Amino acid sequence: MAEAPDNGTGIKNRFLGLLRGTGAIVEGAAEVAKDATVSALEGAGDVAGGLTGTASRIVSGALGAVDEVGTGLVRTAKGLVVGILQGVGEVATVTAGVISDTVRAAIKGTGAIGADVTKTARGVAEGLIAATRDTGTDLATGAVALGRAAVAGVKDLGGDIVGTAAGTVSGAVAGAADVGADVLTAIKGTARGLVQGAGEVGADVVDVTRGAVTGAISAAKDVGLTAEDAASAAITGAFEAAEEIGESAVHAVRDVAASGVEGVKAVIQGDQDTK
């Protein structure tokens, strides 16, 4: 008798079949995650309260399969996020809290199998931004929630914050391009969320800002953007978050802009004090 798709072992087995087969991993992962999410949350009185456990169970099964097979981390992470958010969208509204729970579950699950969190961050970001179209989520709002959750998740693990910030922005660019969304909005919102998250968990604003700009630059060429435009969108988002945090954060972001990143000049749009 086949195990139910929302059963932890059943989820892992379905992902093992995907990873060992020849099918499309992203699409297949999204289907499994969506089915399991709807099954778990449909009829639940408290969808938000039930999501954390549901997302963790789905992520655990999926990443357990990745760990066993030894491949498919980025594509599985992307599909996971798409499926979970689509599933939530069928029974409730996808909120910033839903996004945060999903992202943090994916990053925590990565730590549990000892995989590269920067790769997961890229896949998660790509899936999340792509899913905004199908779930009716505002792109900028989703991008900010993504960035905040990514920093919080990697801080919990003690992982590579700079690499995670870069991977998150790079993935956001790819996700926006996938669905024809505004790439600069995705960059700006994700960078803003990353720096907001840094302020909330005590991470280094300079490191997070530099990582965000690096990710924007590395992804720019793949979507037809200039490195300067991508870097400026990231630094502007970071600066807007820094203004909410305080003067020291503002100075930190200005210092990154002044020194440049990878030889690329990043212009803070709307900052009258930038020379």
C-alpha positions as CSV (number, residue, x, y, z in Angstrom):
1,M,0.0,0.0,0.0
2,A,1.4,3.4,-1.0
3,E,2.1,5.9,1.8
4,A,0.2,9.1,1.9
5,P,2.0,12.0,0.4
6,D,1.8,14.0,3.6
7,N,3.4,11.3,5.6
8,G,7.1,12.1,6.3
9,T,8.4,8.8,4.9
10,G,6.0,9.0,1.9
11,I,7.3,12.5,1.1
12,K,10.9,11.3,1.2
13,N,10.2,8.3,-1.0
14,R,8.5,10.5,-3.6
15,F,11.5,12.8,-3.7
16,L,13.8,9.8,-4.0
17,G,11.8,8.7,-7.0
18,L,12.2,12.2,-8.5
19,L,15.9,12.5,-7.9
20,R,16.7,9.0,-9.2
21,G,14.5,9.4,-12.2
22,T,14.7,11.4,-15.4
23,G,11.9,13.8,-14.9
24,A,11.9,17.5,-14.2
25,I,13.0,17.9,-10.6
26,V,11.7,21.4,-10.0
27,E,8.2,20.7,-11.3
28,G,8.1,17.3,-9.6
29,A,9.2,18.8,-6.3
30,A,6.6,21.5,-6.5
31,E,3.9,19.0,-7.1
32,V,4.8,16.8,-4.2
33,A,5.2,19.8,-1.8
34,K,1.9,21.4,-3.0
35,D,0.0,18.1,-2.5
36,A,1.4,17.6,1.0
37,T,0.8,21.2,2.0
38,V,-2.8,21.2,0.9
39,S,-3.5,17.8,2.5
40,A,-2.0,19.0,5.8
41,L,-3.7,22.5,5.9
42,E,-7.0,22.0,4.2
43,G,-9.7,22.4,6.8
44,A,-7.3,23.5,9.5
45,G,-8.6,26.2,11.7
46,D,-5.2,27.8,12.2
47,V,-3.3,27.7,8.9
48,A,-0.5,29.9,10.1
49,G,-0.1,27.9,13.2
50,G,0.1,24.7,11.4
51,L,2.4,25.8,8.6
52,T,5.7,25.7,10.6
53,G,5.3,22.0,11.3
54,T,4.0,21.2,7.9
55,A,6.9,23.0,6.1
56,S,9.5,21.4,8.4
57,R,8.1,17.9,7.6
58,I,8.1,18.5,3.9
59,V,11.5,20.0,3.9
60,S,12.9,17.2,6.1
61,G,11.6,14.5,3.7
62,A,12.8,16.3,0.6
63,L,16.3,17.1,1.9
64,G,16.6,13.7,3.4
65,A,16.2,12.4,-0.1
66,V,18.8,14.9,-1.5
67,D,21.2,13.7,1.2
68,E,20.7,10.1,0.3
69,V,21.1,10.6,-3.4
70,G,23.8,13.3,-3.2
71,T,22.5,15.6,-5.8
72,G,19.7,18.0,-6.7
73,L,19.9,20.4,-3.8
74,V,19.2,23.7,-5.7
75,R,16.5,22.4,-7.9
76,T,14.8,20.6,-5.1
77,A,14.9,23.7,-2.9
78,K,13.3,25.8,-5.6
79,G,10.5,23.3,-6.2
80,L,9.9,22.9,-2.5
81,V,9.2,26.6,-2.0
82,V,7.1,26.9,-5.1
83,G,5.0,24.0,-4.0
84,I,4.5,25.0,-0.4
85,L,3.5,28.5,-1.3
86,Q,1.1,27.3,-4.0
87,G,-0.4,24.9,-1.5
88,V,-0.9,27.6,1.1
89,G,-2.3,29.8,-1.5
90,E,-5.0,27.3,-2.2
91,V,-6.3,27.3,1.4
92,A,-5.3,30.7,2.7
93,T,-3.4,33.9,2.0
94,V,0.4,33.8,1.5
95,T,1.6,36.4,4.0
96,A,5.1,37.6,5.0
97,G,4.9,35.2,8.0
98,V,4.2,32.2,5.7
99,I,7.2,33.2,3.5
100,S,9.4,33.5,6.6
101,D,8.3,30.1,8.0
102,T,9.0,28.4,4.6
103,V,12.4,30.0,4.0
104,R,13.6,29.3,7.5
105,A,12.4,25.7,7.4
106,A,14.4,25.2,4.2
107,I,17.6,26.7,5.6
108,K,17.3,24.8,8.9
109,G,16.8,21.6,6.9
110,T,19.9,22.3,5.0
111,G,21.9,22.6,8.2
112,A,20.4,19.3,9.4
113,I,22.0,17.4,6.5
114,G,25.2,19.4,6.4
115,A,24.6,20.8,2.9
116,D,25.7,24.1,1.5
117,V,23.3,26.7,2.7
118,T,24.4,29.3,0.1
119,K,23.2,26.9,-2.6
120,T,19.9,26.3,-0.8
121,A,19.4,30.1,-0.4
122,R,19.7,30.5,-4.2
123,G,17.2,27.8,-4.9
124,V,14.8,29.0,-2.2
125,A,14.9,32.6,-3.5
126,E,14.4,31.6,-7.1
127,G,11.4,29.5,-6.2
128,L,9.9,32.1,-3.8
129,I,10.1,35.0,-6.2
130,A,8.7,32.9,-9.1
131,A,5.8,31.8,-6.8
132,T,4.7,35.4,-6.2
133,R,3.0,35.3,-9.6
134,D,0.8,32.3,-8.9
135,T,0.0,33.2,-5.3
136,G,-0.8,36.8,-5.9
137,T,1.9,38.0,-3.5
138,D,3.2,41.5,-4.1
139,L,6.7,41.1,-5.5
140,A,8.4,43.8,-3.3
141,T,6.7,42.5,-0.1
142,G,7.7,38.9,-0.9
143,A,11.3,39.9,-1.7
144,V,11.6,41.8,1.6
145,A,10.2,38.8,3.6
146,L,12.6,36.5,1.8
147,G,15.7,38.6,2.7
148,R,14.7,38.9,6.3
149,A,14.1,35.2,6.7
150,A,17.3,34.2,4.9
151,V,19.5,36.2,7.3
152,A,17.6,34.9,10.3
153,G,17.9,31.3,9.1
154,V,21.6,31.4,8.4
155,K,22.2,33.3,11.6
156,D,20.5,30.4,13.5
157,L,22.9,28.0,11.8
158,G,26.0,30.1,12.2
159,G,26.6,29.8,8.5
160,D,28.1,31.9,5.8
161,I,26.1,35.2,5.9
162,V,27.9,36.9,3.0
163,G,27.5,33.9,0.7
164,T,23.9,33.4,1.8
165,A,23.1,37.1,1.0
166,A,24.7,36.8,-2.4
167,G,22.9,33.5,-3.2
168,T,19.6,34.9,-2.1
169,V,19.8,38.0,-4.3
170,S,21.1,35.9,-7.2
171,G,18.2,33.5,-6.9
172,A,15.7,36.4,-6.6
173,V,17.0,37.7,-9.9
174,A,16.6,34.3,-11.6
175,G,13.1,33.9,-10.1
176,A,11.9,37.3,-11.3
177,A,13.3,36.6,-14.8
178,D,11.5,33.2,-14.9
179,V,8.1,34.8,-14.5
180,G,8.7,38.1,-16.3
181,A,8.6,40.1,-13.1
182,D,10.6,43.3,-12.5
183,V,14.1,42.2,-11.8
184,L,15.2,45.5,-10.2
185,T,12.3,45.5,-7.8
186,A,13.2,41.9,-6.8
187,I,16.9,43.0,-6.2
188,K,16.0,46.1,-4.2
189,G,13.4,44.3,-2.1
190,T,15.6,41.3,-1.3
191,A,18.5,43.5,-0.4
192,R,16.3,45.6,1.8
193,G,15.0,42.5,3.6
194,L,18.5,41.2,4.0
195,V,19.7,44.3,5.8
196,Q,16.5,44.5,7.8
197,G,17.2,41.0,8.9
198,A,20.8,41.9,9.8
199,G,19.5,44.6,12.1
200,E,17.1,42.3,13.7
201,V,19.6,39.4,14.5
202,G,22.7,41.5,15.0
203,A,24.5,40.4,11.8
204,D,27.1,42.7,10.3
205,V,25.4,45.2,8.0
206,V,28.6,45.7,5.9
207,D,28.9,42.0,5.2
208,V,25.3,41.5,4.4
209,T,25.2,44.6,2.1
210,R,28.4,43.5,0.3
211,G,26.9,40.0,-0.2
212,A,23.7,41.4,-1.6
213,V,25.5,43.7,-4.1
214,T,27.8,40.8,-5.1
215,G,24.8,38.6,-5.8
216,A,23.1,41.3,-7.9
217,I,26.3,41.8,-9.9
218,S,26.8,38.1,-10.6
219,A,23.3,37.6,-11.7
220,A,23.0,40.8,-13.8
221,K,24.5,39.5,-17.0
222,D,22.2,36.5,-17.2
223,V,19.1,38.7,-17.4
224,G,20.4,41.6,-19.6
225,L,21.1,44.1,-16.8
226,T,24.2,46.2,-16.5
227,A,26.3,45.4,-13.4
228,E,26.0,49.0,-12.3
229,D,22.1,49.0,-12.5
230,A,21.9,45.8,-10.5
231,A,24.4,47.0,-7.9
232,S,22.6,50.3,-7.5
233,A,19.3,48.6,-7.0
234,A,20.8,46.4,-4.2
235,I,22.6,49.2,-2.5
236,T,19.5,51.4,-2.6
237,G,17.4,48.6,-1.0
238,A,20.1,48.1,1.7
239,F,20.2,51.9,2.3
240,E,16.5,52.1,2.8
241,A,16.7,49.4,5.4
242,A,19.7,51.0,7.1
243,E,17.7,54.2,7.5
244,E,15.2,52.3,9.6
245,I,17.9,50.7,11.7
246,G,20.0,53.7,12.6
247,E,22.9,56.0,11.8
248,S,25.6,53.4,12.2
249,A,23.9,51.2,9.6
250,V,23.5,54.1,7.3
251,H,27.2,54.8,7.5
252,A,28.0,51.1,6.9
253,V,26.0,51.0,3.7
254,R,27.5,54.3,2.5
255,D,30.9,52.8,3.1
256,V,30.1,49.9,0.8
257,A,28.8,52.2,-1.9
258,A,31.9,54.4,-1.7
259,S,34.4,51.5,-1.9
260,G,32.5,49.7,-4.6
261,V,32.1,45.9,-5.0
262,E,34.1,43.9,-7.4
263,G,35.1,47.1,-9.1
264,V,31.5,48.1,-9.8
265,K,30.2,51.4,-8.7
266,A,26.9,51.2,-6.7
267,V,24.9,54.4,-6.5
268,I,22.4,54.9,-3.6
269,Q,19.4,56.4,-5.3
270,G,17.8,59.3,-3.4
271,D,20.7,59.7,-0.9
272,Q,21.6,63.4,-1.0
273,D,24.6,62.9,1.2
274,T,26.3,60.4,-1.1
275,K,29.2,62.2,-2.8
